Each structure stands twice: as structure tokens, then as C-alpha cells.
Amino acid sequence: MVSNSVAIRRCTSHEVAIIESREPPGAGVARSLFTAQQAGRGLYLVAWEDDIPVGGGYLEWTQPPELKNLQVDEPRRGRGIGNAIIVAAEREARQDGALEIGVGVDNFDARRLYERLGYLPTGRRETYTYEYVDADGTRQKETETAVYLRKVLTSS
Ligand SMILES: CC(C)(COP(=O)(O)OP(=O)(O)OC[C@H]1O[C@@H](n2cnc3c(N)ncnc32)[C@H](O)[C@@H]1OP(=O)(O)O)[C@@H](O)C(=O)NCCC(=O)NCCS
């Protein structure tokens, strides 16, 4: 069970600068997710532990909504924070009736977490290429195939 000192909330303009300062230079992940939130395209949910940002996820307002960019800082994994971010996203998506999550075909650990929470395969499978800045500040390009899982959310 995640500790009481972990709080999950949507990112504010003050907080985005704190998250950004912990990213490799030029990564721009927090800023782009926050900009998308400000444009009304989604919610940038951030997990805070003792005033430190320790993970997050982006809930995109597609139909159904999709949880993207889910990650927890490596030393803090396996303590329920990822689970808590998903539960927070489900609360926000409840009125839309379902939530989808894409997971890399070889990401068995993450998939196990989603399946435990009741996510089932939709049959959608996509291969896409994305760029990111690694911990050394080097721009990298990667191609990944993801399968999409969905959970039906009820109002109760
Ligand atoms: C996947 C992830 C967000 C889960 O967050 P977490 O806080 O570690 O998860 P929780 O503690 O709530 O739940 C534990 C479960 O997460 C999964 N998990 C644990 N460590 C993991 C790791 N290093 N990588 C991926 N999944 C992991 C397992 O299913 C684990 O269950 P288990 O104890 O039965 O093995 C986190 O591990 C992570 O950031 N992984 C790397 C990025 C990633 O794969 N993101 C998902 C993209 S779809």
C-alpha cells in the first residue's frame, strides 16, 4: 500500500518548473504535458512524496480517455505509487465510462500491474516512433509496438 505521504494531483504552473528542473536538460516532457493540460487536451497527474515529484502520468481526453507517459522514479518503484496514479486517473475518467492504457509488447512488468487492476486487451496494437532525451542529455529515437488495454469504469 502506498504511504500516506504520497499525494497525486494535477500539475500547476508553479510545480511544472520543479519537475522540469529534475529532468535531463532539453527533455521537455513535463513542459509539453503541462502545455497540453493547459490547452484542455488532458490532465497531467503528478505523484508527490514529501514535496518531491516521484512520478506521474498524462490522462488524454480521447474517447475513451487514455493514460500515457506513466512512470515512477526508479528507486521508488514497487511501492504502490504507479497503482495510485492509475486509480487517480480512473477517478478522473469515470464519467467517460472507460480508460485505456497502451503498454509495450515486451513490458511484462507494467502489463501485470494493469491486468491486476482489471485492464483487458482491446485488440488495438500500434507501432510508433518517438524521440526522447536520455539521462545523459542525448536525444534518442526509438520504435516501439504497444498493445492497448481497457477497463470499463462504473459510477459506483
Ligand atoms: C510501471 C510503473 C509505472 C509501475 O509503478 P510502480 O510504482 O512501480 O508500481 P506499483 O508499486 O504500484 O505496482 C507494482 C507493480 O508494478 C509493476 N512493476 C514493478 N516494478 C516495475 C518496473 N521496474 N518496471 C515496470 N513495472 C514494474 C509490477 O507489475 C509490479 O507488480 P509485482 O509486485 O506483482 O511485480 C513503474 O514501474 C515504471 O515507471 N516503470 C518504468 C516505465 C514504464 O514501464 N511505464 C509504463 C509504460 S506503459
PDBQT file of the ligand as one rigid body, heavy atoms in Angstrom, charges set to zero:
ROOT
HETATM    1  C1  LIG A 201       5.171   0.639 -14.463  1.00  0.00    +0.000 C 
HETATM    2  C2  LIG A 201       5.343   1.607 -13.287  1.00  0.00    +0.000 C 
HETATM    3  C3  LIG A 201       4.715   2.952 -13.620  1.00  0.00    +0.000 C 
HETATM    4  C4  LIG A 201       4.628   0.987 -12.088  1.00  0.00    +0.000 C 
HETATM    5  O1  LIG A 201       4.793   1.875 -10.990  1.00  0.00    +0.000 OA
HETATM    6  P1  LIG A 201       5.165   1.275  -9.548  1.00  0.00    +0.000 P 
HETATM    7  O2  LIG A 201       5.006   2.356  -8.573  1.00  0.00    +0.000 OA
HETATM    8  O3  LIG A 201       6.476   0.586  -9.651  1.00  0.00    +0.000 OA
HETATM    9  O4  LIG A 201       4.014   0.172  -9.423  1.00  0.00    +0.000 OA
HETATM   10  P2  LIG A 201       3.274  -0.334  -8.106  1.00  0.00    +0.000 P 
HETATM   11  O5  LIG A 201       4.240  -0.359  -6.980  1.00  0.00    +0.000 OA
HETATM   12  O6  LIG A 201       2.019   0.413  -7.946  1.00  0.00    +0.000 OA
HETATM   13  O7  LIG A 201       2.872  -1.780  -8.550  1.00  0.00    +0.000 OA
HETATM   14  C5  LIG A 201       3.838  -2.804  -8.594  1.00  0.00    +0.000 C 
HETATM   15  C6  LIG A 201       3.715  -3.483  -9.912  1.00  0.00    +0.000 C 
HETATM   16  O8  LIG A 201       4.233  -2.648 -10.955  1.00  0.00    +0.000 OA
HETATM   17  C7  LIG A 201       4.966  -3.436 -11.858  1.00  0.00    +0.000 C 
HETATM   18  N1  LIG A 201       6.369  -3.070 -11.716  1.00  0.00    +0.000 N 
HETATM   19  C8  LIG A 201       7.148  -3.098 -10.635  1.00  0.00    +0.000 A 
HETATM   20  N2  LIG A 201       8.387  -2.684 -10.920  1.00  0.00    +0.000 NA
HETATM   21  C9  LIG A 201       8.397  -2.389 -12.208  1.00  0.00    +0.000 A 
HETATM   22  C10 LIG A 201       9.387  -1.913 -13.092  1.00  0.00    +0.000 A 
HETATM   23  N3  LIG A 201      10.640  -1.685 -12.688  1.00  0.00    +0.000 N 
HETATM   24  N4  LIG A 201       9.037  -1.701 -14.368  1.00  0.00    +0.000 NA
HETATM   25  C11 LIG A 201       7.785  -1.942 -14.790  1.00  0.00    +0.000 A 
HETATM   26  N5  LIG A 201       6.803  -2.399 -13.972  1.00  0.00    +0.000 NA
HETATM   27  C12 LIG A 201       7.098  -2.621 -12.707  1.00  0.00    +0.000 A 
HETATM   28  C13 LIG A 201       4.762  -4.875 -11.489  1.00  0.00    +0.000 C 
HETATM   29  O9  LIG A 201       3.587  -5.365 -12.119  1.00  0.00    +0.000 OA
HETATM   30  C14 LIG A 201       4.526  -4.758 -10.003  1.00  0.00    +0.000 C 
HETATM   31  O10 LIG A 201       3.802  -5.811  -9.526  1.00  0.00    +0.000 OA
HETATM   32  P3  LIG A 201       4.526  -7.051  -8.828  1.00  0.00    +0.000 P 
HETATM   33  O11 LIG A 201       4.936  -6.521  -7.491  1.00  0.00    +0.000 OA
HETATM   34  O12 LIG A 201       3.494  -8.100  -8.783  1.00  0.00    +0.000 OA
HETATM   35  O13 LIG A 201       5.717  -7.409  -9.661  1.00  0.00    +0.000 OA
HETATM   36  C15 LIG A 201       6.852   1.823 -12.909  1.00  0.00    +0.000 C 
HETATM   37  O14 LIG A 201       7.407   0.598 -12.550  1.00  0.00    +0.000 OA
HETATM   38  C16 LIG A 201       7.690   2.456 -14.014  1.00  0.00    +0.000 C 
HETATM   39  O15 LIG A 201       7.850   3.682 -14.055  1.00  0.00    +0.000 OA
HETATM   40  N6  LIG A 201       8.248   1.643 -14.908  1.00  0.00    +0.000 N 
HETATM   41  C17 LIG A 201       9.077   2.147 -15.999  1.00  0.00    +0.000 C 
HETATM   42  C18 LIG A 201       8.261   2.921 -17.015  1.00  0.00    +0.000 C 
HETATM   43  C19 LIG A 201       7.120   2.087 -17.557  1.00  0.00    +0.000 C 
HETATM   44  O16 LIG A 201       7.277   0.927 -17.895  1.00  0.00    +0.000 OA
HETATM   45  N7  LIG A 201       5.944   2.724 -17.639  1.00  0.00    +0.000 N 
HETATM   46  C20 LIG A 201       4.741   2.103 -18.140  1.00  0.00    +0.000 C 
HETATM   47  C21 LIG A 201       4.536   2.445 -19.567  1.00  0.00    +0.000 C 
HETATM   48  S1  LIG A 201       3.121   1.606 -20.201  1.00  0.00    +0.000 SA
ENDROOT
TORSDOF 0
